[in-house]
């Protein structure tokens, strides 16, 4: 006998499950459980995107039955199309959430949780800017990302990393961060010690590399009371790897003050 599903009832069960997860995840006694929860969330987000697209399609395919409260079909049909459009927009944002969850799960998979906390001073880490490009140069990388995926763009930008020379330039110019800077219209990909951010809206791409500072060495300028978001005061001039117009763009975004 075939099984029939009630979308309304299933949605209610999903909502109840999420409320239960929100309650249960207030505290994790065993951090080993974190990766499994991330995997389940990633699967759920992918399903949510599918549901949103299907809801949008249902609004369009049922337009012939759409009316407003006064029986006006034209108005009801217009509102059904508007609902479908907003649902498609929501699905697009879910795409971005999936990318970030996937990056988080990738990083979490590399964590080995121990029962006892560390006793010695752990080395500090910061993210140094490797390269930031925009305009036609960025378009080339963005096209590569569209064609072959973000990993291809990240691998391409690694060519700008000259190791200690890049680190020294970033330290000198203050392009050092606790976390790589990003905005709501930017996409991200983290692969090991590298972090890619890119935006079609702002037409730029950037690559950051994790830099480890041993505890005994300290971090530049921390003793001067600077904020934790940067390790050295920012210069108004561009570094050797950054044209002046890019520095100006960063200042406009609040990253070059």
Short mmCIF file of the C-alpha atoms (twelve columns), coordinates in Angstrom:
data_MODEL
# 
_entry.id   MODEL 
# 
loop_
_atom_site.group_PDB 
_atom_site.id 
_atom_site.type_symbol 
_atom_site.label_atom_id 
_atom_site.label_alt_id 
_atom_site.label_comp_id 
_atom_site.label_asym_id 
_atom_site.label_seq_id 
_atom_site.Cartn_x 
_atom_site.Cartn_y 
_atom_site.Cartn_z 
_atom_site.pdbx_PDB_model_num 
ATOM 1   C CA . UNK A 1   0.000   0.000  0.000   1 
ATOM 2   C CA . UNK A 2   1.534   3.345  -0.969  1 
ATOM 3   C CA . UNK A 3   2.574   5.791  1.747   1 
ATOM 4   C CA . UNK A 4   1.148   9.287  1.585   1 
ATOM 5   C CA . UNK A 5   2.958   12.252 3.100   1 
ATOM 6   C CA . UNK A 6   1.383   15.382 4.501   1 
ATOM 7   C CA . UNK A 7   3.737   18.337 3.764   1 
ATOM 8   C CA . UNK A 8   2.113   20.434 6.472   1 
ATOM 9   C CA . UNK A 9   2.547   17.759 9.133   1 
ATOM 10  C CA . UNK A 10  6.125   17.022 8.022   1 
ATOM 11  C CA . UNK A 11  6.992   20.721 8.185   1 
ATOM 12  C CA . UNK A 12  5.608   20.875 11.708  1 
ATOM 13  C CA . UNK A 13  7.742   17.905 12.740  1 
ATOM 14  C CA . UNK A 14  10.828  19.513 11.191  1 
ATOM 15  C CA . UNK A 15  10.145  22.752 13.060  1 
ATOM 16  C CA . UNK A 16  9.758   20.838 16.319  1 
ATOM 17  C CA . UNK A 17  13.028  18.979 15.674  1 
ATOM 18  C CA . UNK A 18  14.876  22.261 15.121  1 
ATOM 19  C CA . UNK A 19  13.483  23.682 18.354  1 
ATOM 20  C CA . UNK A 20  14.708  20.562 20.116  1 
ATOM 21  C CA . UNK A 21  18.161  20.919 18.549  1 
ATOM 22  C CA . UNK A 22  18.330  24.592 19.584  1 
ATOM 23  C CA . UNK A 23  17.600  23.540 23.160  1 
ATOM 24  C CA . UNK A 24  20.019  20.598 23.165  1 
ATOM 25  C CA . UNK A 25  22.904  22.551 21.594  1 
ATOM 26  C CA . UNK A 26  23.068  25.188 24.322  1 
ATOM 27  C CA . UNK A 27  25.860  23.150 25.882  1 
ATOM 28  C CA . UNK A 28  28.106  20.409 24.515  1 
ATOM 29  C CA . UNK A 29  29.628  18.242 27.212  1 
ATOM 30  C CA . UNK A 30  31.434  16.188 24.559  1 
ATOM 31  C CA . UNK A 31  32.961  18.383 21.833  1 
ATOM 32  C CA . UNK A 32  33.467  15.183 19.818  1 
ATOM 33  C CA . UNK A 33  29.751  15.466 19.004  1 
ATOM 34  C CA . UNK A 34  30.172  18.817 17.241  1 
ATOM 35  C CA . UNK A 35  31.281  17.424 13.886  1 
ATOM 36  C CA . UNK A 36  28.331  15.045 13.693  1 
ATOM 37  C CA . UNK A 37  25.878  17.848 14.412  1 
ATOM 38  C CA . UNK A 38  27.489  19.988 11.700  1 
ATOM 39  C CA . UNK A 39  27.115  17.121 9.236   1 
ATOM 40  C CA . UNK A 40  23.433  16.759 10.079  1 
ATOM 41  C CA . UNK A 41  22.902  20.517 9.768   1 
ATOM 42  C CA . UNK A 42  24.630  20.576 6.397   1 
ATOM 43  C CA . UNK A 43  22.331  17.835 5.164   1 
ATOM 44  C CA . UNK A 44  19.335  19.709 6.572   1 
ATOM 45  C CA . UNK A 45  20.332  22.969 4.886   1 
ATOM 46  C CA . UNK A 46  20.624  21.220 1.527   1 
ATOM 47  C CA . UNK A 47  17.160  19.767 2.007   1 
ATOM 48  C CA . UNK A 48  15.840  23.181 3.041   1 
ATOM 49  C CA . UNK A 49  17.083  24.718 -0.219  1 
ATOM 50  C CA . UNK A 50  15.289  21.982 -2.142  1 
ATOM 51  C CA . UNK A 51  12.091  22.621 -0.182  1 
ATOM 52  C CA . UNK A 52  12.258  26.369 -0.883  1 
ATOM 53  C CA . UNK A 53  12.704  25.771 -4.616  1 
ATOM 54  C CA . UNK A 54  9.802   23.304 -4.611  1 
ATOM 55  C CA . UNK A 55  7.568   25.762 -2.755  1 
ATOM 56  C CA . UNK A 56  8.407   28.413 -5.347  1 
ATOM 57  C CA . UNK A 57  7.541   26.010 -8.162  1 
ATOM 58  C CA . UNK A 58  4.260   25.098 -6.461  1 
ATOM 59  C CA . UNK A 59  3.245   28.777 -6.265  1 
ATOM 60  C CA . UNK A 60  3.878   29.157 -9.996  1 
ATOM 61  C CA . UNK A 61  2.260   25.911 -11.137 1 
ATOM 62  C CA . UNK A 62  -0.896  26.633 -9.106  1 
ATOM 63  C CA . UNK A 63  -1.362  30.221 -10.268 1 
ATOM 64  C CA . UNK A 64  -4.590  29.324 -12.044 1 
ATOM 65  C CA . UNK A 65  -6.161  28.772 -8.616  1 
ATOM 66  C CA . UNK A 66  -4.768  31.958 -7.022  1 
ATOM 67  C CA . UNK A 67  -7.234  34.711 -5.999  1 
ATOM 68  C CA . UNK A 68  -7.209  37.439 -3.398  1 
ATOM 69  C CA . UNK A 69  -9.800  37.728 -0.613  1 
ATOM 70  C CA . UNK A 70  -12.146 39.589 -2.977  1 
ATOM 71  C CA . UNK A 71  -11.985 36.948 -5.681  1 
ATOM 72  C CA . UNK A 72  -9.639  38.854 -7.983  1 
ATOM 73  C CA . UNK A 73  -7.558  36.311 -9.906  1 
ATOM 74  C CA . UNK A 74  -5.121  38.869 -11.376 1 
ATOM 75  C CA . UNK A 75  -4.126  40.095 -7.926  1 
ATOM 76  C CA . UNK A 76  -3.865  36.585 -6.520  1 
ATOM 77  C CA . UNK A 77  -1.734  35.451 -9.461  1 
ATOM 78  C CA . UNK A 78  0.615   38.426 -9.016  1 
ATOM 79  C CA . UNK A 79  1.053   37.662 -5.319  1 
ATOM 80  C CA . UNK A 80  1.741   34.002 -6.094  1 
ATOM 81  C CA . UNK A 81  4.520   35.067 -8.470  1 
ATOM 82  C CA . UNK A 82  5.898   37.463 -5.851  1 
ATOM 83  C CA . UNK A 83  5.957   34.658 -3.275  1 
ATOM 84  C CA . UNK A 84  7.782   32.387 -5.738  1 
ATOM 85  C CA . UNK A 85  10.369  35.084 -6.437  1 
ATOM 86  C CA . UNK A 86  11.056  35.670 -2.742  1 
ATOM 87  C CA . UNK A 87  11.340  31.932 -2.153  1 
ATOM 88  C CA . UNK A 88  13.938  31.689 -4.912  1 
ATOM 89  C CA . UNK A 89  15.852  34.554 -3.277  1 
ATOM 90  C CA . UNK A 90  15.705  32.724 0.058   1 
ATOM 91  C CA . UNK A 91  17.082  29.602 -1.626  1 
ATOM 92  C CA . UNK A 92  19.998  31.673 -2.943  1 
ATOM 93  C CA . UNK A 93  20.878  32.791 0.582   1 
ATOM 94  C CA . UNK A 94  20.640  29.178 1.715   1 
ATOM 95  C CA . UNK A 95  23.290  28.437 -0.920  1 
ATOM 96  C CA . UNK A 96  25.606  30.867 0.867   1 
ATOM 97  C CA . UNK A 97  24.804  29.310 4.235   1 
ATOM 98  C CA . UNK A 98  25.598  25.878 2.796   1 
ATOM 99  C CA . UNK A 99  29.011  27.087 1.590   1 
ATOM 100 C CA . UNK A 100 29.890  28.416 5.030   1 
ATOM 101 C CA . UNK A 101 28.579  25.336 6.817   1 
ATOM 102 C CA . UNK A 102 30.593  23.172 4.464   1 
ATOM 103 C CA . UNK A 103 33.726  25.209 5.239   1 
ATOM 104 C CA . UNK A 104 32.986  24.938 8.971   1 
ATOM 105 C CA . UNK A 105 32.519  21.170 8.714   1 
ATOM 106 C CA . UNK A 106 35.775  20.882 6.782   1 
ATOM 107 C CA . UNK A 107 37.659  22.762 9.508   1 
ATOM 108 C CA . UNK A 108 35.911  20.828 12.288  1 
ATOM 109 C CA . UNK A 109 36.906  17.536 10.670  1 
ATOM 110 C CA . UNK A 110 40.555  18.421 11.285  1 
ATOM 111 C CA . UNK A 111 40.109  19.007 15.031  1 
ATOM 112 C CA . UNK A 112 41.242  16.214 17.356  1 
ATOM 113 C CA . UNK A 113 39.432  16.736 20.661  1 
ATOM 114 C CA . UNK A 114 41.276  15.599 23.806  1 
ATOM 115 C CA . UNK A 115 39.655  14.804 27.142  1 
ATOM 116 C CA . UNK A 116 42.087  17.056 29.046  1 
ATOM 117 C CA . UNK A 117 42.718  20.707 28.133  1 
ATOM 118 C CA . UNK A 118 46.171  21.880 27.093  1 
ATOM 119 C CA . UNK A 119 48.421  22.944 29.949  1 
ATOM 120 C CA . UNK A 120 51.193  24.772 28.106  1 
ATOM 121 C CA . UNK A 121 50.858  28.080 26.278  1 
ATOM 122 C CA . UNK A 122 49.481  27.345 22.838  1 
ATOM 123 C CA . UNK A 123 50.843  29.275 19.856  1 
ATOM 124 C CA . UNK A 124 48.696  32.171 18.668  1 
ATOM 125 C CA . UNK A 125 47.428  32.339 15.109  1 
ATOM 126 C CA . UNK A 126 46.556  35.265 12.883  1 
ATOM 127 C CA . UNK A 127 45.459  35.558 9.246   1 
ATOM 128 C CA . UNK A 128 47.735  37.533 6.920   1 
ATOM 129 C CA . UNK A 129 46.522  38.967 3.637   1 
ATOM 130 C CA . UNK A 130 48.242  37.330 0.674   1 
ATOM 131 C CA . UNK A 131 46.529  39.227 -2.131  1 
ATOM 132 C CA . UNK A 132 43.480  41.438 -2.728  1 
ATOM 133 C CA . UNK A 133 42.503  42.222 -6.325  1 
ATOM 134 C CA . UNK A 134 39.541  43.807 -8.073  1 
ATOM 135 C CA . UNK A 135 38.349  44.877 -11.495 1 
ATOM 136 C CA . UNK A 136 39.557  43.057 -14.590 1 
ATOM 137 C CA . UNK A 137 42.153  41.024 -12.680 1 
ATOM 138 C CA . UNK A 138 39.452  39.873 -10.277 1 
ATOM 139 C CA . UNK A 139 37.080  39.081 -13.150 1 
ATOM 140 C CA . UNK A 140 39.562  36.522 -14.442 1 
ATOM 141 C CA . UNK A 141 39.569  34.729 -11.082 1 
ATOM 142 C CA . UNK A 142 35.794  35.062 -10.671 1 
ATOM 143 C CA . UNK A 143 35.285  33.481 -14.098 1 
ATOM 144 C CA . UNK A 144 37.591  30.661 -13.032 1 
ATOM 145 C CA . UNK A 145 35.538  30.175 -9.857  1 
ATOM 146 C CA . UNK A 146 32.286  30.106 -11.842 1 
ATOM 147 C CA . UNK A 147 33.709  27.571 -14.289 1 
ATOM 148 C CA . UNK A 148 35.749  25.284 -12.013 1 
ATOM 149 C CA . UNK A 149 34.673  26.094 -8.450  1 
ATOM 150 C CA . UNK A 150 36.130  28.145 -5.566  1 
ATOM 151 C CA . UNK A 151 38.950  25.653 -4.970  1 
ATOM 152 C CA . UNK A 152 40.361  26.454 -8.427  1 
ATOM 153 C CA . UNK A 153 40.378  30.171 -7.608  1 
ATOM 154 C CA . UNK A 154 42.057  29.525 -4.274  1 
ATOM 155 C CA . UNK A 155 44.787  27.419 -5.884  1 
ATOM 156 C CA . UNK A 156 45.347  30.134 -8.511  1 
ATOM 157 C CA . UNK A 157 45.770  32.881 -5.892  1 
ATOM 158 C CA . UNK A 158 48.358  30.826 -4.004  1 
ATOM 159 C CA . UNK A 159 50.796  31.966 -6.718  1 
ATOM 160 C CA . UNK A 160 50.831  35.356 -4.928  1 
ATOM 161 C CA . UNK A 161 52.101  33.786 -1.701  1 
ATOM 162 C CA . UNK A 162 55.850  34.254 -1.273  1 
ATOM 163 C CA . UNK A 163 56.024  32.796 2.222   1 
ATOM 164 C CA . UNK A 164 58.000  34.876 4.735   1 
ATOM 165 C CA . UNK A 165 58.148  37.812 2.333   1 
ATOM 166 C CA . UNK A 166 54.347  37.935 2.142   1 
ATOM 167 C CA . UNK A 167 54.038  37.567 5.914   1 
ATOM 168 C CA . UNK A 168 56.520  40.393 6.539   1 
ATOM 169 C CA . UNK A 169 54.718  42.711 4.118   1 
ATOM 170 C CA . UNK A 170 51.368  41.991 5.769   1 
ATOM 171 C CA . UNK A 171 52.839  42.591 9.231   1 
ATOM 172 C CA . UNK A 172 54.457  45.838 8.130   1 
ATOM 173 C CA . UNK A 173 51.253  47.209 6.592   1 
ATOM 174 C CA . UNK A 174 48.855  45.906 9.227   1 
ATOM 175 C CA . UNK A 175 46.959  43.423 7.050   1 
ATOM 176 C CA . UNK A 176 46.748  40.894 9.884   1 
ATOM 177 C CA . UNK A 177 43.465  39.667 11.351  1 
ATOM 178 C CA . UNK A 178 42.035  37.408 14.030  1 
ATOM 179 C CA . UNK A 179 39.641  36.166 11.350  1 
ATOM 180 C CA . UNK A 180 39.658  36.939 7.608   1 
ATOM 181 C CA . UNK A 181 37.417  39.969 6.950   1 
ATOM 182 C CA . UNK A 182 34.237  39.301 5.000   1 
ATOM 183 C CA . UNK A 183 30.873  40.887 4.309   1 
ATOM 184 C CA . UNK A 184 27.291  39.717 3.722   1 
ATOM 185 C CA . UNK A 185 27.710  39.668 -0.078  1 
ATOM 186 C CA . UNK A 186 30.972  37.727 -0.027  1 
ATOM 187 C CA . UNK A 187 31.516  33.996 -0.432  1 
ATOM 188 C CA . UNK A 188 34.206  32.125 1.477   1 
ATOM 189 C CA . UNK A 189 36.217  28.930 1.203   1 
ATOM 190 C CA . UNK A 190 38.725  27.724 3.783   1 
ATOM 191 C CA . UNK A 191 41.229  25.064 2.794   1 
ATOM 192 C CA . UNK A 192 43.777  24.211 5.459   1 
ATOM 193 C CA . UNK A 193 45.823  27.332 6.193   1 
ATOM 194 C CA . UNK A 194 44.289  29.326 3.324   1 
ATOM 195 C CA . UNK A 195 41.020  31.286 3.267   1 
ATOM 196 C CA . UNK A 196 39.459  32.643 0.083   1 
ATOM 197 C CA . UNK A 197 36.836  35.390 -0.009  1 
ATOM 198 C CA . UNK A 198 35.243  36.617 -3.224  1 
ATOM 199 C CA . UNK A 199 32.316  38.755 -4.280  1 
ATOM 200 C CA . UNK A 200 30.671  39.149 -7.672  1 
ATOM 201 C CA . UNK A 201 28.761  42.147 -6.316  1 
ATOM 202 C CA . UNK A 202 31.918  44.047 -5.272  1 
ATOM 203 C CA . UNK A 203 34.003  42.495 -8.082  1 
ATOM 204 C CA . UNK A 204 36.960  41.459 -5.930  1 
ATOM 205 C CA . UNK A 205 38.772  38.415 -4.585  1 
ATOM 206 C CA . UNK A 206 41.137  38.014 -1.647  1 
ATOM 207 C CA . UNK A 207 43.302  35.274 -0.198  1 
ATOM 208 C CA . UNK A 208 44.485  35.004 3.407   1 
ATOM 209 C CA . UNK A 209 46.932  32.593 5.029   1 
ATOM 210 C CA . UNK A 210 47.030  31.424 8.624   1 
ATOM 211 C CA . UNK A 211 50.232  32.512 10.388  1 
ATOM 212 C CA . UNK A 212 51.318  30.871 13.625  1 
ATOM 213 C CA . UNK A 213 53.159  32.897 16.256  1 
ATOM 214 C CA . UNK A 214 54.804  30.925 19.033  1 
ATOM 215 C CA . UNK A 215 53.726  32.056 22.494  1 
ATOM 216 C CA . UNK A 216 57.275  32.985 23.506  1 
ATOM 217 C CA . UNK A 217 57.646  35.240 20.458  1 
ATOM 218 C CA . UNK A 218 54.494  37.269 21.124  1 
ATOM 219 C CA . UNK A 219 52.509  39.231 18.550  1 
ATOM 220 C CA . UNK A 220 53.598  42.559 17.050  1 
ATOM 221 C CA . UNK A 221 52.334  45.645 18.912  1 
ATOM 222 C CA . UNK A 222 50.069  43.723 21.290  1 
ATOM 223 C CA . UNK A 223 51.836  45.385 24.198  1 
ATOM 224 C CA . UNK A 224 50.707  48.760 22.853  1 
ATOM 225 C CA . UNK A 225 47.062  47.968 23.546  1 
ATOM 226 C CA . UNK A 226 45.918  47.621 19.946  1 
ATOM 227 C CA . UNK A 227 42.652  45.836 19.195  1 
ATOM 228 C CA . UNK A 228 42.776  42.106 18.565  1 
ATOM 229 C CA . UNK A 229 41.511  42.506 15.001  1 
ATOM 230 C CA . UNK A 230 44.910  43.621 13.769  1 
ATOM 231 C CA . UNK A 231 48.505  43.029 14.762  1 
ATOM 232 C CA . UNK A 232 50.017  46.281 13.515  1 
ATOM 233 C CA . UNK A 233 48.731  49.809 12.798  1 
ATOM 234 C CA . UNK A 234 47.372  50.169 9.299   1 
ATOM 235 C CA . UNK A 235 49.271  52.333 6.863   1 
ATOM 236 C CA . UNK A 236 47.487  54.607 4.428   1 
ATOM 237 C CA . UNK A 237 49.880  53.557 1.670   1 
ATOM 238 C CA . UNK A 238 49.541  50.306 -0.257  1 
ATOM 239 C CA . UNK A 239 51.799  47.349 0.371   1 
ATOM 240 C CA . UNK A 240 54.002  45.854 -2.340  1 
ATOM 241 C CA . UNK A 241 51.243  43.432 -3.306  1 
ATOM 242 C CA . UNK A 242 48.343  45.888 -3.253  1 
ATOM 243 C CA . UNK A 243 47.679  48.738 -5.731  1 
ATOM 244 C CA . UNK A 244 46.584  52.090 -4.302  1 
ATOM 245 C CA . UNK A 245 43.044  51.815 -5.717  1 
ATOM 246 C CA . UNK A 246 42.543  48.569 -3.798  1 
ATOM 247 C CA . UNK A 247 43.735  50.217 -0.599  1 
ATOM 248 C CA . UNK A 248 41.143  52.940 -1.216  1 
ATOM 249 C CA . UNK A 249 38.422  50.326 -1.645  1 
ATOM 250 C CA . UNK A 250 39.425  48.688 1.613   1 
ATOM 251 C CA . UNK A 251 39.230  52.035 3.374   1 
ATOM 252 C CA . UNK A 252 35.725  52.559 1.990   1 
ATOM 253 C CA . UNK A 253 34.753  49.147 3.396   1 
ATOM 254 C CA . UNK A 254 36.161  50.076 6.775   1 
ATOM 255 C CA . UNK A 255 39.240  47.859 6.435   1 
ATOM 256 C CA . UNK A 256 41.902  50.467 5.928   1 
ATOM 257 C CA . UNK A 257 41.455  52.834 8.856   1 
# 
